[in-house]
Amino acid sequence: MKKTLISFCLILVTLLGACNGSDKREEHSQNSMVEKNETLIIPGEDEVIDAEIVRKGEVLIAYSNCYECHKEENKAKGPSFQAIAKRYPMQQVYLDHLARKIISGGSGAWGYPVMEAHPHLKFEEAKMMATYILSLEEK
């Protein structure tokens, strides 16, 4: 009986040790993925965008809840607007992509925080907001 109990304890300790190592590997993998996502930059030339659209986007963002999770220069719960601008070139395809992302929300592009959906926004409003965000890239 004593031998069986010792064997059981050894098996239990081995299993717990394997689980803890697995958690550490998973945590490291998640951290690596976040770092990889934050350094991804899509190549491409910026298109010329009307300054009036940028100003309208700035106003729309000012009256939204974007600043609860984003800051212009520093990472908060979500990526900074400058980091987003650094990743995406100012091109219509990316403005459309970001506008859809603003409206539908989601996760994964910048790690694990989930961006809430903003279904009340019209596509053109979200696109103006995306235009303002991409205008903030540090030159």
C-alpha positions in Angstrom: 0.0 0.0 0.0 2.8 2.4 0.9 4.6 1.6 -2.3 1.4 2.3 -4.3 0.9 5.6 -2.6 4.5 6.7 -3.3 4.1 5.7 -7.0 0.9 7.6 -7.2 2.6 10.7 -5.7 5.5 10.4 -8.1 3.1 10.2 -11.1 1.1 13.2 -9.8 4.2 15.3 -9.4 5.4 14.4 -12.9 2.1 15.3 -14.4 1.9 18.6 -12.5 5.4 19.4 -13.6 4.5 18.7 -17.2 1.5 20.9 -17.0 3.4 23.8 -15.6 6.0 23.5 -18.3 3.3 23.4 -20.9 1.7 26.6 -19.5 5.1 28.4 -19.7 5.6 27.3 -23.3 2.1 28.4 -24.2 2.6 31.8 -22.4 5.9 32.3 -24.3 4.3 31.3 -27.6 1.5 33.9 -26.9 4.0 36.6 -26.0 6.0 35.9 -29.2 2.9 36.1 -31.3 2.0 39.5 -29.8 5.5 40.8 -30.4 5.4 39.4 -34.0 2.0 41.0 -34.6 3.2 44.4 -33.3 6.2 44.5 -35.6 4.4 43.5 -38.8 4.6 46.2 -41.4 2.8 46.0 -44.7 4.9 47.5 -47.6 3.4 49.9 -50.0 3.4 53.6 -51.1 1.0 56.0 -49.5 -1.7 57.5 -51.6 -2.6 61.2 -51.4 -5.6 61.7 -49.2 -7.8 64.8 -48.9 -6.9 66.8 -45.7 -10.6 67.5 -45.2 -11.3 63.7 -44.8 -8.5 63.5 -42.2 -10.1 66.4 -40.2 -13.5 64.8 -40.3 -12.0 61.5 -39.1 -10.3 63.3 -36.3 -13.6 64.8 -35.2 -15.4 61.4 -35.4 -12.7 59.8 -33.3 -12.9 62.6 -30.7 -16.6 62.0 -30.3 -16.2 58.2 -30.1 -15.0 55.8 -27.4 -11.7 55.0 -29.3 -9.5 56.7 -26.7 -10.8 54.3 -24.0 -8.5 51.6 -25.6 -6.2 53.5 -27.9 -3.8 56.4 -27.5 -2.1 58.3 -30.4 1.5 57.6 -29.5 1.6 54.9 -26.8 0.2 51.4 -26.5 -2.8 51.1 -24.1 -5.3 48.2 -24.1 -5.0 48.3 -27.9 -2.2 49.4 -30.2 -1.4 53.1 -30.5 -2.8 54.9 -33.6 0.8 55.6 -34.7 1.6 51.8 -34.5 -1.4 51.1 -36.7 -0.3 53.9 -39.1 3.2 52.4 -39.2 1.8 49.0 -40.2 -0.6 50.0 -43.0 0.2 52.2 -46.0 -2.3 54.9 -46.8 -4.1 53.0 -49.5 -7.8 52.6 -50.2 -7.7 48.8 -49.7 -6.3 49.2 -46.1 -8.7 52.1 -45.4 -11.6 49.8 -46.4 -10.1 47.0 -44.3 -9.7 49.1 -41.2 -13.2 50.7 -41.6 -14.7 47.1 -41.6 -12.6 46.3 -38.6 -13.8 49.4 -36.7 -17.4 48.5 -37.5 -17.2 44.7 -36.8 -14.6 44.6 -34.1 -12.4 41.6 -33.6 -9.1 40.3 -32.4 -5.9 38.7 -33.5 -4.3 41.4 -35.6 -2.5 42.9 -32.5 -2.5 40.0 -30.1 -5.3 39.1 -27.8 -7.2 42.2 -26.8 -10.7 42.2 -28.4 -11.9 45.4 -30.0 -15.5 45.9 -29.5 -17.8 46.4 -32.6 -19.2 49.7 -33.6 -22.2 48.7 -35.7 -23.8 52.1 -35.4 -21.1 53.7 -37.6 -21.7 54.1 -41.3 -18.9 52.7 -43.5 -17.9 56.1 -44.8 -17.6 57.4 -41.2 -15.4 54.5 -40.2 -13.3 55.0 -43.3 -12.8 58.7 -42.4 -11.7 57.5 -38.9 -9.2 55.0 -40.4 -7.9 57.8 -42.7 -7.2 60.0 -39.6 -5.5 57.1 -37.8 -3.2 56.3 -40.8 -2.3 60.0 -41.1 -0.6 59.8 -37.7 2.4 57.8 -38.8 5.6 59.3 -37.6 7.6 60.4 -40.6 
